[in-house]
Amino acid sequence: MWNFDDPKEFVLIHHFHISAIHTWGDKDKDKREKIRRSALRNFPRGPFDYEWYGFRIKVKRGVLGRDLDIENVPKLIIDTFSGEQIDRDNSTYNQMRIYPDDTLKYVRVIQVEGDFTYDEDNTEVWVFGKKK
């Protein structure tokens, strides 16, 4: 198990919040663009030069919300920062290109956890780079 909190191994590239939970399915381009808008604040300048990348994702679903398949959450977030997907989406958020594509060569760890809340649905995302 990788420990993203080990500063000898990993660098925190970006941390952001989304005031919703987006899952893979219909209208994915719109959802990726919403995620990009949420991540835009304080987004670091590239280029990003790490051995590979990893994600920590925490979702909180409102107790009165509909049921959630948590495994459908990471796909949109991972695709959000893929250069290939940014191009396919014709996104104006070109600066969010962290890696060329979302294959194992570039994205190797995805940690996802979920819980319930009495507040609104929300997602918290950390993007890490593995030091070379």
ZAVO-574544 format. One record per residue (C-alpha): residue number from 1; residue in three letters; x, z, y. Coordinates in steps of 0.5 Angstrom, whole numbers, plus 500, padded with zeros to 3 digits. Each point is the difference from the previous one (the first is absolute). Layout:
ZAVO-574544
<r i="NUM" aa="ALA" u="X" w="Z" v="Y"/>
...
end
This chain:
ZAVO-574544
<r i="1" aa="MET" u="500" w="500" v="500"/>
<r i="2" aa="TRP" u="503" w="498" v="507"/>
<r i="3" aa="ASN" u="500" w="505" v="505"/>
<r i="4" aa="PHE" u="499" w="497" v="507"/>
<r i="5" aa="ASP" u="501" w="506" v="503"/>
<r i="6" aa="ASP" u="508" w="500" v="498"/>
<r i="7" aa="PRO" u="503" w="497" v="507"/>
<r i="8" aa="LYS" u="506" w="498" v="496"/>
<r i="9" aa="GLU" u="496" w="495" v="496"/>
<r i="10" aa="PHE" u="494" w="498" v="505"/>
<r i="11" aa="VAL" u="499" w="499" v="507"/>
<r i="12" aa="LEU" u="493" w="501" v="503"/>
<r i="13" aa="ILE" u="499" w="493" v="503"/>
<r i="14" aa="HIS" u="493" w="501" v="502"/>
<r i="15" aa="HIS" u="494" w="505" v="500"/>
<r i="16" aa="PHE" u="493" w="499" v="502"/>
<r i="17" aa="HIS" u="492" w="502" v="500"/>
<r i="18" aa="ILE" u="494" w="495" v="498"/>
<r i="19" aa="SER" u="494" w="503" v="502"/>
<r i="20" aa="ALA" u="496" w="497" v="494"/>
<r i="21" aa="ILE" u="502" w="498" v="493"/>
<r i="22" aa="HIS" u="501" w="493" v="498"/>
<r i="23" aa="THR" u="499" w="497" v="493"/>
<r i="24" aa="TRP" u="502" w="494" v="497"/>
<r i="25" aa="GLY" u="494" w="495" v="500"/>
<r i="26" aa="ASP" u="496" w="496" v="504"/>
<r i="27" aa="LYS" u="503" w="498" v="507"/>
<r i="28" aa="ASP" u="507" w="502" v="499"/>
<r i="29" aa="LYS" u="503" w="497" v="506"/>
<r i="30" aa="ASP" u="496" w="503" v="505"/>
<r i="31" aa="LYS" u="502" w="507" v="496"/>
<r i="32" aa="ARG" u="507" w="498" v="500"/>
<r i="33" aa="GLU" u="500" w="499" v="508"/>
<r i="34" aa="LYS" u="496" w="506" v="501"/>
<r i="35" aa="ILE" u="506" w="504" v="496"/>
<r i="36" aa="ARG" u="505" w="496" v="504"/>
<r i="37" aa="ARG" u="496" w="502" v="507"/>
<r i="38" aa="SER" u="500" w="508" v="497"/>
<r i="39" aa="ALA" u="508" w="499" v="499"/>
<r i="40" aa="LEU" u="502" w="497" v="506"/>
<r i="41" aa="ARG" u="501" w="506" v="504"/>
<r i="42" aa="ASN" u="507" w="502" v="500"/>
<r i="43" aa="PHE" u="502" w="495" v="495"/>
<r i="44" aa="PRO" u="507" w="499" v="500"/>
<r i="45" aa="ARG" u="504" w="494" v="501"/>
<r i="46" aa="GLY" u="503" w="496" v="494"/>
<r i="47" aa="PRO" u="504" w="497" v="497"/>
<r i="48" aa="PHE" u="499" w="505" v="494"/>
<r i="49" aa="ASP" u="506" w="500" v="495"/>
<r i="50" aa="TYR" u="499" w="504" v="494"/>
<r i="51" aa="GLU" u="501" w="499" v="493"/>
<r i="52" aa="TRP" u="492" w="501" v="499"/>
<r i="53" aa="TYR" u="494" w="503" v="503"/>
<r i="54" aa="GLY" u="495" w="506" v="498"/>
<r i="55" aa="PHE" u="493" w="502" v="502"/>
<r i="56" aa="ARG" u="497" w="507" v="500"/>
<r i="57" aa="ILE" u="493" w="500" v="501"/>
<r i="58" aa="LYS" u="495" w="505" v="501"/>
<r i="59" aa="VAL" u="492" w="499" v="501"/>
<r i="60" aa="LYS" u="495" w="505" v="501"/>
<r i="61" aa="ARG" u="492" w="498" v="499"/>
<r i="62" aa="GLY" u="495" w="503" v="503"/>
<r i="63" aa="VAL" u="496" w="504" v="495"/>
<r i="64" aa="LEU" u="493" w="496" v="502"/>
<r i="65" aa="GLY" u="504" w="494" v="500"/>
<r i="66" aa="ARG" u="499" w="495" v="494"/>
<r i="67" aa="ASP" u="504" w="500" v="494"/>
<r i="68" aa="LEU" u="508" w="497" v="500"/>
<r i="69" aa="ASP" u="504" w="497" v="495"/>
<r i="70" aa="ILE" u="507" w="502" v="503"/>
<r i="71" aa="GLU" u="504" w="495" v="497"/>
<r i="72" aa="ASN" u="497" w="495" v="504"/>
<r i="73" aa="VAL" u="503" w="503" v="507"/>
<r i="74" aa="PRO" u="507" w="498" v="499"/>
<r i="75" aa="LYS" u="500" w="493" v="499"/>
<r i="76" aa="LEU" u="497" w="499" v="507"/>
<r i="77" aa="ILE" u="505" w="504" v="503"/>
<r i="78" aa="ILE" u="506" w="497" v="496"/>
<r i="79" aa="ASP" u="498" w="493" v="502"/>
<r i="80" aa="THR" u="499" w="502" v="508"/>
<r i="81" aa="PHE" u="508" w="500" v="500"/>
<r i="82" aa="SER" u="502" w="494" v="496"/>
<r i="83" aa="GLY" u="502" w="494" v="504"/>
<r i="84" aa="GLU" u="497" w="496" v="495"/>
<r i="85" aa="GLN" u="493" w="503" v="501"/>
<r i="86" aa="ILE" u="501" w="500" v="508"/>
<r i="87" aa="ASP" u="502" w="493" v="500"/>
<r i="88" aa="ARG" u="493" w="498" v="495"/>
<r i="89" aa="ASP" u="496" w="505" v="505"/>
<r i="90" aa="ASN" u="503" w="496" v="506"/>
<r i="91" aa="SER" u="501" w="507" v="503"/>
<r i="92" aa="THR" u="502" w="501" v="507"/>
<r i="93" aa="TYR" u="503" w="506" v="497"/>
<r i="94" aa="ASN" u="507" w="497" v="498"/>
<r i="95" aa="GLN" u="504" w="506" v="502"/>
<r i="96" aa="MET" u="497" w="504" v="494"/>
<r i="97" aa="ARG" u="504" w="495" v="495"/>
<r i="98" aa="ILE" u="504" w="506" v="496"/>
<r i="99" aa="TYR" u="501" w="496" v="494"/>
<r i="100" aa="PRO" u="499" w="492" v="498"/>
<r i="101" aa="ASP" u="495" w="502" v="495"/>
<r i="102" aa="ASP" u="497" w="505" v="496"/>
<r i="103" aa="THR" u="503" w="499" v="493"/>
<r i="104" aa="LEU" u="504" w="505" v="496"/>
<r i="105" aa="LYS" u="507" w="498" v="503"/>
<r i="106" aa="TYR" u="498" w="503" v="507"/>
<r i="107" aa="VAL" u="494" w="505" v="498"/>
<r i="108" aa="ARG" u="502" w="505" v="495"/>
<r i="109" aa="VAL" u="496" w="506" v="501"/>
<r i="110" aa="ILE" u="493" w="502" v="502"/>
<r i="111" aa="GLN" u="498" w="507" v="500"/>
<r i="112" aa="VAL" u="492" w="501" v="501"/>
<r i="113" aa="GLU" u="496" w="506" v="500"/>
<r i="114" aa="GLY" u="493" w="501" v="503"/>
<r i="115" aa="ASP" u="495" w="506" v="501"/>
<r i="116" aa="PHE" u="494" w="502" v="504"/>
<r i="117" aa="THR" u="499" w="502" v="507"/>
<r i="118" aa="TYR" u="494" w="502" v="504"/>
<r i="119" aa="ASP" u="502" w="496" v="505"/>
<r i="120" aa="GLU" u="501" w="492" v="501"/>
<r i="121" aa="ASP" u="503" w="496" v="495"/>
<r i="122" aa="ASN" u="507" w="499" v="501"/>
<r i="123" aa="THR" u="507" w="497" v="498"/>
<r i="124" aa="GLU" u="507" w="502" v="501"/>
<r i="125" aa="VAL" u="506" w="496" v="498"/>
<r i="126" aa="TRP" u="507" w="501" v="500"/>
<r i="127" aa="VAL" u="505" w="494" v="499"/>
<r i="128" aa="PHE" u="507" w="501" v="497"/>
<r i="129" aa="GLY" u="506" w="496" v="500"/>
<r i="130" aa="LYS" u="505" w="501" v="494"/>
<r i="131" aa="LYS" u="507" w="501" v="503"/>
<r i="132" aa="LYS" u="505" w="495" v="497"/>
end
